Amino acid sequence: MVLESFKLLRRHTVHPCSSGIKEIKKTPIGKGHCGSWCTPEATPAHNVLTQTNSNIETKTNLQEDAKQNKESIVIHLQKVKLFSSSPPPQYISINDITEADTELKDFKPKSDKNSSEKETSSDEKSDSIVEAPQSPVPISPNIRKKCKGFLKYYSICEPFMPIDPQGRVYISWLLLVTFCYSYNAWCIALRATFPYQTPENTPLWMTADYLCDIVYLLDVALVKPRLMFLHDGFWVDDTEETKKNYKKKLQYKFDVVSLLPLDLLYIYFGTHMVILRWPRLLKLQTFWEFHQAMDRVLSSPYVVRIGKTLFYIFYLIHLNACAYYAMSKYIGLGSNGWVYDNQGNAYIRCFYFATKTATSIGKNPKPEDTKEYLFMTAAWLMGVFVFALLIGQIRDIIATATRARTEYRKTLDGCARYLRRLNMPNTLQRRVALWFNYTWSKQRCFDESKILNSLPFNMKRDVALAVHMSTLSKVQLFQNCSDSLLRDLVLQLRPVSFLPGDIVTRKGDVGHEMYIISSGECFVMSQDENEVLATLREGCVFGEISLLGIDGLRRRTATVRSRGYSSLFALSKNDLDAALKHHKEAAQVLRIRADQIIRENAARSAKQRIKSENKQLSIQTDSSSTARRRRSSASSGSLAVDVKRPRSASALSRRRLSAVSEVNKPSSRPSLVSACGGARTPLPKIVLSGD
Ligand SMILES: Nc1ncnc2c1ncn2[C@@H]1O[C@@H]2COP(=O)(O)O[C@H]2[C@H]1O
């Protein structure tokens, strides 16, 4: 019996708050309406059988024998849900199991043979299928349909198609609703106060009004109820659920009230009572939603933020202008020096007055009675508090937009001031300024890690990988090693830049970092720095020999100079050691390359030593033979015949060689530019570059 119950439970997991088996039919199992992995069961409204493949059930305890103590047996079932919120572990008594059994029996006659087959097959599948994670952004229905051009906007008209809240179609719709909202916000106050609605143009105004109302209605009835939403980390795209979700929101109530047909009272009051349309102003949330969406989507959201703040400022001035006109009309147009004198364009004159009172105190028409004094006080207070706030907001937005540049300027100025105070040479000051300029133009920031630190580790790594991918893909060291080496190292790489001629590593220094060239070129210089041994380009690695400590070698084996402006990634010894500990193959590659370079350098210096020894030897032979000649000529006296002694062939060739080397020897240390011209591409086998 117990075993049977277990089998039963394995096949039909009863959700702890299951309300009835009949709801199975309602609940789509597996993929949702639009193919995403959000099942309505993940929403709070659904207390139905949980049959997702992702649920792993673990039986933890069977307390006693079921046959003997049927009612006291408690099976502790802990449901571990991988991809949805897990309810607290439940203790289901054997009664519950029996209930489940009966529910199943009730269910079986209704379902046909196929369905039971389906169940078994879905059971089998549940063991084998691994649930794919849902896309972090909802898959836009119009993208799925691959509609092109204007056709994709058609999807919004399909009544059963869920709408992606981040998609372009929805944002376009929000733009339309926001336009209608702005029309209402501006025109209701304008028409209610100024005499711009006349019997002749009333039909035009009313047509515009009702077109906007239609948009409002469509928004409440067709669009908002189909908006996908996030629940328990899943995008819910079941239209029943999206509808329920919308109805639960406060926004729904405001949207419905905003559609109140108070304008039916026109029949009683007349069409000039435009103020009856005030509920339309309650759709403010859509206006905000539009700006939020634009803020998310646009590459420079500062424009949207400034636009929104300007909208508020102008709207407040507009309301002030309407109030001023209404007040003037109430007191009597042109009846005293403060009120509007009914001259010129009424709206422009009143808007000008409202702008003046809101932004300045003094030099305004003097109020003459209590009402006017109250109006002016309110206008000024609004100017002082609200406008100051809004203008401050604009300043903040601009400051945020230019923060990185401001910080860069601050650092540069601080550094320049410091060098000037210490009377540092002008050339050094110029170099520092150049370095700042170059680093800023390349990286747009000085500390990359500061920006990325707020991200979770894996995301930070992905961002760093994406940013540096173009360079890292050219590093041969990473190409032959496992991907995880790249992932391990990418966050440890520190971007550094060098100016033309800058020394990156100096021969004989203790090595603390190795480098990967991101852009630019570097020269590996010979011992006397007269010759370029190798030209390293994008993707090349250098500075590793002293870090590997081969044969106890901890010092730099060569001086490396930046040829022009160059950007490198520096990797510290500790980070390299940590990475190589887990990536033996990379350690091997580096070691082989280092060995090869050491051997090449040793061979080269041995050759040079022999060459210089030979030179010295030939100089010595020459000088000794001259001395001998002098001695012999002195001994033979002036009458002695100067007989030339034949020289040995080796001495001759040595002399010729030394003559050649004298010709070839550069008169002075070559400049880097001349060295670039004759740059060799040495060690073709060992340079770790993409090309
Ligand atoms: N002949 C060479 N060809 C290419 N690279 C070299 C050569 N000699 C030295 N290097 C590189 O220059 C670096 C200088 O610092 P390291 O000795 O740490 O590591 C050295 C090598 O990576």
PDBQT file of the ligand as one rigid body, heavy atoms in Angstrom, charges set to zero:
ROOT
HETATM    1  N1  LIG A 701      64.590  37.892 -27.958  1.00  0.00    +0.000 N 
HETATM    2  C1  LIG A 701      63.389  38.151 -27.480  1.00  0.00    +0.000 A 
HETATM    3  N2  LIG A 701      62.307  38.063 -28.281  1.00  0.00    +0.000 NA
HETATM    4  C2  LIG A 701      61.072  38.334 -27.822  1.00  0.00    +0.000 A 
HETATM    5  N3  LIG A 701      60.828  38.673 -26.554  1.00  0.00    +0.000 NA
HETATM    6  C3  LIG A 701      61.850  38.770 -25.695  1.00  0.00    +0.000 A 
HETATM    7  C4  LIG A 701      63.170  38.519 -26.119  1.00  0.00    +0.000 A 
HETATM    8  N4  LIG A 701      63.958  38.702 -25.053  1.00  0.00    +0.000 NA
HETATM    9  C5  LIG A 701      63.183  39.037 -24.009  1.00  0.00    +0.000 A 
HETATM   10  N5  LIG A 701      61.906  39.088 -24.393  1.00  0.00    +0.000 N 
HETATM   11  C6  LIG A 701      60.730  39.451 -23.579  1.00  0.00    +0.000 C 
HETATM   12  O1  LIG A 701      61.029  40.661 -22.895  1.00  0.00    +0.000 OA
HETATM   13  C7  LIG A 701      60.726  40.467 -21.535  1.00  0.00    +0.000 C 
HETATM   14  C8  LIG A 701      61.513  41.278 -20.550  1.00  0.00    +0.000 C 
HETATM   15  O2  LIG A 701      61.116  40.898 -19.261  1.00  0.00    +0.000 OA
HETATM   16  P1  LIG A 701      61.184  39.345 -18.851  1.00  0.00    +0.000 P 
HETATM   17  O3  LIG A 701      62.585  38.927 -18.772  1.00  0.00    +0.000 OA
HETATM   18  O4  LIG A 701      60.344  39.108 -17.670  1.00  0.00    +0.000 OA
HETATM   19  O5  LIG A 701      60.520  38.622 -20.092  1.00  0.00    +0.000 OA
HETATM   20  C9  LIG A 701      61.033  39.004 -21.323  1.00  0.00    +0.000 C 
HETATM   21  C10 LIG A 701      60.435  38.377 -22.539  1.00  0.00    +0.000 C 
HETATM   22  O6  LIG A 701      59.067  38.191 -22.418  1.00  0.00    +0.000 OA
ENDROOT
TORSDOF 0
